[in-house]
Each structure stands twice: as C-alpha cells, then as structure tokens.
Amino acid sequence: MKAPVAVAVAIAIGLIILSGYFFPLPFLEPIRITLLGWAVSLIGMATLIGIVYLIKNQWRSMRSKEQKNFYSPVLIFAFLITLVAGLVLTPANSGFQKVLTSIQVPVETSLLAVVSVVLVIAGFRLIKQKKGWMSVIFLASAILYLLIGSGIIFNIDGGSDGLIGFLNHLPIAGGRGILIGVALGSLVTGLKIIFGAERPYSG
C-alpha cells in the first residue's frame, strides 16, 4: 500500500468528523471543529496558490512572443485593481460591493444566456442524432422555459398565472435532484476515502 501514513491519517480524520455528526460527544466536538478549521485554511491556501499560478501563467503568456494572449493584460490589471480595492476598502464596503455587483451580474447573465442557447442547440443535435420522445421533450422544455423566462408568454391571458407559476416551480425539482446527486456522489467518494478504496492524496 502506497503512503500508509497518509491513508491512516485520512481514514482517522474522516471517522472523527463523521462520528462527531452522529455521536455528539463532548470530547469529539472541539476536535471536529479544529479539523474542519484546518480544512478551511487548507482550501484557502489552495485557492491562493491557484490564483498565483493563474497570474504567473497569464504573465508568461503576456511576455511570450510566439503565443501572445491579448486578454492576459486585462486579466492581470483587473485582478490587481480588485485586490488593491479589496484591501483598501474591505469587501464589507458598500461602494466596493456595488462595483463588484455591477460587473459580476452582467457577466453571470451573459453566461446564462450562452448556456440557454447551448441547451437549445444541444436539443436540436440530440433530435438529429438520437430520435425519440425524450429528445423532443428536452428540446420543447428548453424552448418553453426560454419563452417563460423572457416574459413573452407571461401575461398571455389572465388564467395562465397558475400554470406559469407551476411551470416556474418545476426547475426547482430538477435543481433539488442535482443537489441530491451531488450530495450522494460526495458521500460515496468520502466513504471510499475513509475505507481506503480511493487515495487521491497519495499522488
């Protein structure tokens, strides 16, 4: 077995944290909170290393004469401006939050618009490649929710509010299904690590 110490440490920490949820013993709670705090600190450090690595690659791409990326200076400049403003004003500043929101919301909206168009195109390709009633339902639901979200058929007649409300609540079920799937996948992965079936930390 490769890295037996790492395997033993991972299994022990996983069992301690899992036991802390099911058996709230007084001596387990401080240990569990400490371990979770260490995990959060490690995630923060990993994020910081990832940011430094990203800036390093963009800087290298900006200075390269063969494969010069014109978006690299924009990314580095935006990162430095955001970093300095965050350090000076702090994220709790209302002006800082307003500027970030005015940039982030249009970007997220544009990404959602691209996702919507990609879903419709994927629906057409799905019908073309695999003909069946599931493909037709997927494409029809994508187009229907695009129309509902755009407001075109929202007030088509006075009695449609109940139906539109029902249709608007249908994606919540899909979102909950996705969250349940993610939770089950995370649970299975955690159990595999606890039992030593998977060892992502051993390299």
C-alpha positions as CSV (number, residue, x, y, z in Angstrom):
1,M,0.0,0.0,0.0
2,K,1.4,3.4,-1.0
3,A,1.6,6.1,1.6
4,P,0.2,4.1,4.6
5,V,0.6,7.1,6.9
6,A,-1.4,9.3,4.7
7,V,-4.1,6.6,4.3
8,A,-4.3,6.1,8.1
9,V,-4.5,9.9,8.8
10,A,-7.2,10.4,6.2
11,I,-9.3,7.5,7.5
12,A,-8.8,8.6,11.1
13,I,-9.8,12.2,10.3
14,G,-12.8,11.1,8.3
15,L,-14.0,8.8,11.0
16,I,-13.6,11.5,13.7
17,I,-15.6,14.1,11.7
18,L,-18.2,11.6,10.7
19,S,-18.5,10.4,14.3
20,G,-18.9,14.0,15.5
21,Y,-22.1,14.3,13.5
22,F,-23.7,11.1,14.6
23,F,-22.4,10.9,18.1
24,P,-22.1,14.5,19.6
25,L,-19.8,13.5,22.4
26,P,-18.2,16.4,24.4
27,F,-14.6,15.5,23.6
28,L,-15.3,15.0,19.9
29,E,-16.8,18.4,19.2
30,P,-13.6,20.5,19.7
31,I,-11.5,18.0,17.7
32,R,-14.1,18.1,14.9
33,I,-14.2,21.9,14.8
34,T,-10.4,22.1,14.9
35,L,-10.1,19.7,12.0
36,L,-12.7,21.5,9.9
37,G,-10.9,24.8,10.6
38,W,-7.7,23.3,9.3
39,A,-9.6,22.0,6.2
40,V,-11.0,25.5,5.5
41,S,-7.5,27.0,6.0
42,L,-6.0,24.4,3.5
43,I,-8.8,25.2,1.0
44,G,-8.0,28.9,1.3
45,M,-4.3,28.3,0.8
46,A,-5.0,26.0,-2.2
47,T,-7.2,28.8,-3.7
48,L,-4.4,31.3,-3.1
49,I,-1.8,29.0,-4.8
50,G,-4.2,28.6,-7.7
51,I,-4.6,32.4,-8.1
52,V,-0.8,32.8,-8.0
53,Y,-0.4,30.1,-10.6
54,L,-3.0,31.7,-12.8
55,I,-1.4,35.1,-12.7
56,K,2.0,33.5,-13.3
57,N,0.7,31.8,-16.5
58,Q,-1.0,34.9,-17.7
59,W,2.1,37.0,-17.1
60,R,4.2,34.4,-19.0
61,S,1.6,34.4,-21.8
62,M,1.7,38.2,-22.0
63,R,5.5,38.3,-22.3
64,S,5.6,35.4,-24.8
65,K,6.4,36.5,-28.4
66,E,5.1,33.3,-30.0
67,Q,1.8,32.8,-28.3
68,K,0.8,36.2,-27.0
69,N,-2.6,36.4,-25.4
70,F,-4.2,39.8,-25.6
71,Y,-6.6,39.1,-22.7
72,S,-3.8,38.4,-20.3
73,P,-3.0,42.1,-19.5
74,V,-6.8,42.7,-19.0
75,L,-7.0,39.8,-16.5
76,I,-3.9,40.9,-14.6
77,F,-4.9,44.5,-14.5
78,A,-8.5,43.6,-13.3
79,F,-7.0,41.3,-10.6
80,L,-4.6,43.9,-9.3
81,I,-7.4,46.6,-9.2
82,T,-9.8,44.2,-7.4
83,L,-7.1,43.1,-4.9
84,V,-6.0,46.7,-4.1
85,A,-9.6,47.9,-3.8
86,G,-10.5,44.9,-1.6
87,L,-7.5,45.5,0.7
88,V,-8.1,49.3,1.0
89,L,-11.9,49.3,1.1
90,T,-12.6,45.8,2.5
91,P,-15.3,43.6,1.0
92,A,-17.8,45.0,3.5
93,N,-17.7,48.4,1.9
94,S,-21.0,49.2,0.1
95,G,-19.3,51.0,-2.8
96,F,-16.9,48.1,-3.3
97,Q,-19.8,45.7,-3.3
98,K,-21.8,47.8,-5.7
99,V,-18.9,48.0,-8.2
100,L,-18.4,44.2,-8.0
101,T,-22.1,43.5,-8.4
102,S,-22.4,45.8,-11.4
103,I,-19.6,43.8,-13.1
104,Q,-20.5,40.3,-11.8
105,V,-24.2,40.3,-12.6
106,P,-23.9,41.2,-16.3
107,V,-21.1,38.6,-16.7
108,E,-23.3,35.9,-15.0
109,T,-26.3,36.9,-17.1
110,S,-24.3,36.6,-20.3
111,L,-23.1,33.2,-19.2
112,L,-26.6,32.1,-18.5
113,A,-27.7,33.4,-21.9
114,V,-24.9,31.4,-23.6
115,V,-26.0,28.3,-21.6
116,S,-29.6,28.7,-22.8
117,V,-28.5,28.9,-26.4
118,V,-26.2,25.9,-26.0
119,L,-29.1,23.9,-24.5
120,V,-31.4,24.7,-27.5
121,I,-28.6,23.8,-29.9
122,A,-27.9,20.6,-28.0
123,G,-31.6,19.7,-28.1
124,F,-31.6,20.1,-31.9
125,R,-28.5,18.0,-32.3
126,L,-29.9,15.4,-29.9
127,I,-33.1,15.1,-32.0
128,K,-30.9,14.8,-35.2
129,Q,-28.6,12.1,-33.8
130,K,-31.0,10.2,-31.4
131,K,-34.6,10.5,-32.5
132,G,-37.1,9.7,-29.7
133,W,-39.7,11.2,-27.4
134,M,-37.1,12.1,-24.7
135,S,-35.2,14.3,-27.2
136,V,-38.4,16.1,-28.2
137,I,-39.3,16.6,-24.5
138,F,-35.9,18.0,-23.8
139,L,-36.0,20.5,-26.7
140,A,-39.6,21.5,-26.0
141,S,-38.9,22.1,-22.3
142,A,-35.8,24.2,-23.1
143,I,-37.7,26.4,-25.6
144,L,-40.7,26.7,-23.2
145,Y,-38.6,27.9,-20.3
146,L,-36.7,30.3,-22.5
147,L,-40.0,31.8,-23.5
148,I,-41.3,31.9,-19.9
149,G,-38.1,33.5,-18.7
150,S,-38.1,36.1,-21.4
151,G,-41.7,37.2,-20.3
152,I,-43.2,36.7,-23.8
153,I,-46.0,34.4,-22.6
154,F,-46.2,35.5,-19.0
155,N,-49.4,37.6,-19.4
156,I,-50.9,35.9,-22.4
157,D,-54.2,35.7,-20.6
158,G,-55.5,36.2,-17.1
159,G,-55.9,32.5,-16.3
160,S,-52.4,31.5,-17.1
161,D,-50.8,32.7,-13.9
162,G,-51.4,29.4,-12.1
163,L,-50.0,27.4,-14.9
164,I,-47.0,29.7,-15.3
165,G,-46.3,29.6,-11.6
166,F,-46.5,25.8,-11.7
167,L,-44.0,25.7,-14.7
168,N,-41.7,28.1,-12.9
169,H,-41.6,25.8,-9.9
170,L,-40.7,22.7,-12.0
171,P,-37.0,23.6,-12.4
172,I,-36.7,23.6,-8.5
173,A,-37.4,19.9,-8.6
174,G,-34.6,19.4,-11.1
175,G,-32.3,21.6,-9.0
176,R,-33.0,19.6,-5.9
177,G,-32.4,16.4,-7.9
178,I,-29.0,17.7,-9.0
179,L,-28.1,18.7,-5.4
180,I,-29.2,15.3,-4.1
181,G,-27.0,13.7,-6.8
182,V,-24.0,15.8,-5.8
183,A,-24.6,15.0,-2.1
184,L,-24.8,11.3,-2.8
185,G,-21.7,11.4,-5.0
186,S,-19.8,13.3,-2.3
187,L,-20.9,10.8,0.3
188,V,-19.8,7.8,-1.8
189,T,-16.4,9.5,-2.5
190,G,-15.9,10.3,1.2
191,L,-16.8,6.7,2.2
192,K,-14.3,5.4,-0.4
193,I,-11.6,7.6,1.0
194,I,-12.5,6.6,4.6
195,F,-12.3,2.9,3.7
196,G,-9.1,3.4,1.7
197,A,-10.6,2.4,-1.7
198,E,-9.5,5.7,-3.2
199,R,-6.3,7.6,-2.2
200,P,-6.2,10.9,-4.1
201,Y,-3.7,12.3,-1.6
202,S,-1.1,9.6,-2.4
203,G,-0.2,11.2,-5.8
